[in-house]
Amino acid sequence: MPAEIFGERYEFLPRDQILSFEEIERVARATTALGVSKIRITGGEPLLRRKLDTLIRALAAVPEVADLTLTTNGVLLRDQVDRLKAAGLNRITISLDSLDPVVFREMAGRDVSPDVVLDAIDAAEQASLSPIKINAVIKRGVNDHTFVDLARHFHGTGHIVRFIEYMDVGNRNDWQLDHVVPAEEIVSRINEVLPLEPAKANYPSEVARRYRYVDGGGEIGVIASVTQPFCGDCTRLRLSTDGQLFTCLFASSGTDLRPTLRGGATDAELVDRIAQIWTEREDRYSELRTSQTDSLRKVEMYQIGG
């Protein structure tokens, strides 16, 4: 959550404008009726939401949910990890863009040490939330000289680092194409010091391309939504805190589900509404990325996560 926006005087949304845990659970149950089996809690920073373990417990109780995961920056994780695990959290993804303290602070935009994140990774491992995935966004001229160190550090640990091309998400990151380090280059540079070989996808719509270390030291993933778009295989639907349903990470707007949720609609009507939104989608931003789409105003990453 950007410090220049969310300062001490920032006024967050009134409680009645954000979804309750019960409403989130209801949307989750509706999506499982349409075939969803994986739910990820993200943000912004989801651990800022009070009593998050209550939501985790409710979602874990939905029979069709086979995989319940959470993405976090890790800063608040140690104090909550045991409650989250006990509530039914299956896995966790932790963001770590560099091991270099100066580079890490520049990428994070806050005065936090990477040691805090490494401690969170240890806490997640102790809580048996393995295999842990570690997300690293790579930006040319900022942290592209440190990502091989990340691969070395987690080689042999059982944790999976996923290197992500720097994306033009939102409107505040001053994105330019020459900031992007292509996935092909990322794999090539790691391969020079830790030989890699391609691995099969875990499932058809998996966004990360998998590579395993030839010496058996684990695997990495690369997410190449800029240089190798995967819009045609996208199966992700995003629900924001204030009830907006987004069918694309790069969308300029979502569809407000609050009138449906709070207007007396039956569960069957909620399912139909979500199905309508999904089947009418035409978004394929990454495939169409041009000077025209670059100028579009998009929802911010801290509102709908990855």
C-alpha positions in Angstrom: 0.0 0.0 0.0 1.8 3.1 -1.2 3.0 5.3 1.6 2.3 8.5 -0.3 -1.4 7.5 -0.4 -1.9 5.6 2.8 -0.3 8.0 5.3 -1.4 8.5 8.9 -4.2 10.8 8.0 -5.7 8.6 5.2 -9.4 7.9 5.8 -10.2 4.3 4.9 -13.6 3.2 3.5 -16.4 3.1 6.1 -17.1 -0.4 7.3 -20.5 -0.5 5.5 -18.8 0.0 2.2 -16.6 -3.0 2.4 -17.7 -6.6 2.2 -18.2 -8.5 5.4 -16.6 -11.9 5.8 -20.0 -13.4 5.4 -20.5 -11.7 2.0 -17.0 -12.7 0.9 -17.8 -16.3 1.8 -21.1 -16.1 -0.1 -19.3 -14.9 -3.3 -16.7 -17.7 -2.8 -19.5 -20.3 -2.5 -21.1 -18.9 -5.7 -17.9 -19.2 -7.7 -17.3 -22.8 -6.5 -20.8 -23.6 -8.0 -19.3 -22.4 -11.3 -16.2 -24.6 -11.0 -13.7 -22.6 -8.9 -11.6 -24.8 -6.6 -8.7 -22.4 -5.7 -9.0 -19.2 -3.6 -6.2 -16.8 -2.9 -6.4 -14.0 -0.3 -4.4 -11.1 -1.4 -4.4 -7.2 -1.2 -2.9 -4.7 -0.7 -1.7 -6.4 2.4 -4.3 -8.9 3.6 -2.8 -9.3 7.1 -4.0 -5.7 7.9 -7.6 -7.0 7.9 -8.6 -7.8 11.5 -9.4 -11.4 12.4 -8.4 -12.6 9.0 -8.2 -16.2 10.4 -12.0 -16.0 10.8 -12.4 -15.5 7.0 -9.8 -18.3 6.3 -11.8 -20.7 8.5 -15.0 -19.9 6.7 -13.5 -20.4 3.3 -11.6 -23.5 4.3 -15.0 -25.0 5.3 -16.3 -24.7 1.7 -16.2 -28.3 0.4 -15.2 -27.4 -3.1 -12.2 -25.3 -2.1 -9.2 -27.6 -2.7 -6.5 -25.0 -2.3 -6.7 -21.9 0.0 -3.6 -19.7 -0.3 -2.5 -16.2 0.8 -0.1 -13.6 -0.6 1.6 -11.2 1.8 4.6 -8.9 2.2 5.4 -10.9 5.3 5.8 -8.0 7.7 2.9 -9.0 10.0 3.1 -12.7 9.3 5.0 -14.2 12.3 2.4 -13.1 14.8 -0.4 -14.5 12.8 0.9 -17.6 11.0 -0.1 -20.2 13.5 -3.7 -18.9 13.6 -3.9 -18.9 9.9 -2.6 -22.4 9.6 -4.9 -23.6 12.3 -7.8 -22.0 10.5 -7.2 -24.0 7.4 -4.7 -22.0 5.2 -3.0 -24.5 2.8 -0.1 -22.5 1.3 1.5 -19.0 1.3 3.2 -16.7 -1.1 5.6 -14.1 0.2 6.9 -11.1 -1.8 10.7 -10.5 -1.8 12.2 -8.5 -4.6 15.8 -8.5 -3.5 18.1 -9.6 -0.7 20.0 -6.3 -0.9 18.7 -3.9 1.8 19.1 -0.8 -0.3 17.5 -2.3 -3.4 14.7 -3.9 -1.3 13.8 -0.6 0.2 13.7 1.1 -3.2 11.4 -1.6 -4.6 9.2 -1.7 -1.5 8.9 2.1 -1.1 9.2 1.7 2.6 12.0 1.6 5.2 11.8 -2.2 5.8 14.6 -4.7 5.8 14.6 -7.9 3.8 15.5 -9.6 7.0 11.9 -9.1 8.1 10.7 -11.0 5.1 13.3 -13.8 5.5 12.0 -14.1 9.1 8.5 -14.4 7.8 9.6 -17.2 5.4 11.1 -19.1 8.3 7.9 -18.6 10.3 5.8 -20.0 7.4 8.1 -23.0 7.1 7.9 -23.7 10.8 4.1 -23.6 10.5 4.3 -26.2 7.7 2.9 -23.9 5.0 5.4 -25.4 2.5 6.2 -25.3 -0.3 6.5 -21.6 0.1 6.4 -19.5 -3.0 8.4 -16.3 -3.2 7.4 -13.6 -5.6 10.1 -11.3 -7.0 9.2 -8.5 -9.5 12.2 -7.7 -11.6 12.7 -4.1 -12.8 15.5 -3.1 -15.2 18.0 -0.8 -13.6 16.6 -1.3 -10.1 16.9 -5.0 -9.0 17.9 -6.8 -12.1 21.5 -7.2 -10.8 20.3 -9.1 -7.7 17.8 -11.7 -8.9 20.5 -14.4 -9.5 21.4 -13.9 -5.8 17.7 -14.7 -4.9 17.9 -17.9 -7.0 21.2 -18.9 -5.2 19.8 -18.2 -1.8 16.7 -20.4 -2.1 18.3 -23.1 -4.2 18.0 -26.4 -2.3 15.5 -25.0 0.3 12.4 -26.4 -1.2 11.0 -22.9 -1.7 9.9 -21.8 -5.1 11.0 -18.3 -6.4 8.8 -16.9 -9.1 10.4 -14.1 -11.1 7.8 -11.7 -12.5 8.2 -9.4 -15.4 7.6 -5.8 -14.4 4.0 -5.0 -15.4 2.1 -1.9 -16.2 -0.5 -2.5 -13.5 -2.3 0.6 -12.2 -1.3 4.2 -13.0 1.4 5.0 -10.4 4.5 3.0 -11.3 5.7 5.0 -14.3 5.9 1.8 -16.3 7.9 1.8 -19.5 8.7 -1.2 -21.8 12.4 -0.8 -21.3 11.9 -1.4 -17.5 11.0 -5.0 -18.3 13.5 -7.8 -18.0 12.1 -10.5 -20.3 11.5 -13.9 -18.7 13.8 -15.4 -21.3 16.7 -13.3 -20.1 15.9 -14.1 -16.4 16.0 -17.8 -17.1 19.2 -17.5 -19.2 21.1 -15.6 -16.5 20.1 -18.0 -13.8 20.9 -21.0 -16.0 24.5 -19.7 -16.4 25.2 -20.3 -12.7 22.5 -22.9 -11.8 21.6 -25.0 -14.9 17.9 -25.3 -15.5 15.6 -27.5 -17.6 11.9 -26.9 -18.5 9.3 -28.6 -16.3 5.7 -29.4 -17.2 2.9 -27.1 -16.0 1.0 -28.3 -12.9 -2.3 -27.4 -14.7 -3.4 -25.9 -18.1 -3.9 -22.3 -16.9 -0.9 -22.0 -14.7 0.5 -18.5 -15.1 4.1 -19.3 -14.2 6.4 -21.2 -16.6 8.3 -23.8 -14.5 11.9 -24.7 -14.6 13.8 -27.1 -12.4 17.4 -27.2 -11.4 19.3 -29.9 -13.2 21.1 -30.9 -9.9 17.8 -31.5 -8.2 17.9 -28.3 -6.1 14.3 -27.5 -6.7 12.5 -25.2 -9.2 11.8 -21.7 -10.1 9.0 -20.1 -12.1 8.8 -17.1 -14.4 5.6 -15.0 -15.1 5.9 -13.4 -18.5 2.6 -11.5 -18.9 4.4 -8.8 -20.9 6.6 -10.7 -23.4 4.5 -14.0 -23.4 0.9 -13.0 -22.7 -1.4 -15.8 -21.5 -4.8 -14.0 -21.7 -6.4 -16.9 -23.6 -5.8 -19.3 -20.7 -6.8 -16.9 -18.0 -9.1 -18.3 -15.3 -8.7 -15.7 -12.6 -11.5 -13.7 -11.2 -10.8 -11.0 -8.6 -13.0 -9.6 -5.9 -12.0 -6.3 -4.2 -12.6 -5.3 -0.6 -15.5 -3.1 -1.7 -17.3 -5.8 -3.7 -16.0 -5.0 -7.2 -15.6 -8.1 -9.4 -12.7 -7.8 -11.9 -12.1 -10.1 -14.8 -8.7 -8.7 -15.6 -5.7 -7.5 -13.6 -5.4 -4.5 -16.0 -9.1 -3.6 -15.9 -10.2 0.1 -15.6 -13.3 -0.9 -13.6 -15.1 -3.8 -12.1 -18.7 -4.8 -11.6 -20.2 -4.0 -8.2 -21.7 -7.1 -6.6 -23.0 -5.2 -3.5 -26.4 -4.5 -5.0 -26.8 -8.2 -5.7 -25.5 -9.3 -2.3 -27.5 -6.7 -0.3 -30.6 -6.5 -2.5 -32.2 -9.7 -1.5 -30.9 -11.9 -4.4 -31.0 -15.6 -3.9 -27.8 -17.7 -4.1 -28.9 -19.0 -7.5 -29.3 -15.4 -8.7 -25.8 -14.5 -7.4 -24.4 -17.5 -9.3 -26.1 -16.4 -12.5 -24.9 -12.8 -12.1 -21.2 -13.9 -11.7 -21.6 -16.3 -14.6 -22.9 -13.5 -16.8 -20.0 -11.2 -15.9 -17.5 -13.9 -16.7 -19.0 -15.1 -20.0 -19.4 -11.6 -21.3 -15.8 -10.7 -20.7 -13.7 -9.5 -23.6 -10.6 -8.3 -21.8 -7.2 -9.4 -23.1 -5.0 -6.4 -22.2 -1.7 -8.2 -22.3 -2.3 -9.4 -25.8 -3.4 -6.0 -27.0 -0.7 -3.9 -25.1 -0.2 -0.8 -27.3 0.3 2.9 -26.9 -3.5 3.1 -26.7 -4.0 0.6 -23.9 -1.0 2.0 -22.1 -2.8 5.3 -21.7 -5.9 3.7 -20.2 -6.6 4.3 -16.5 -6.4 1.0 -14.7 -7.3 -0.3 -11.2 -4.3 -0.1 -8.8 -2.5 -3.3 -7.9 -3.0 -2.6 -4.2 -6.7 -2.9 -4.7 -6.9 -6.3 -6.4 -3.6 -8.0 -5.9 -1.8 -10.3 -8.3 
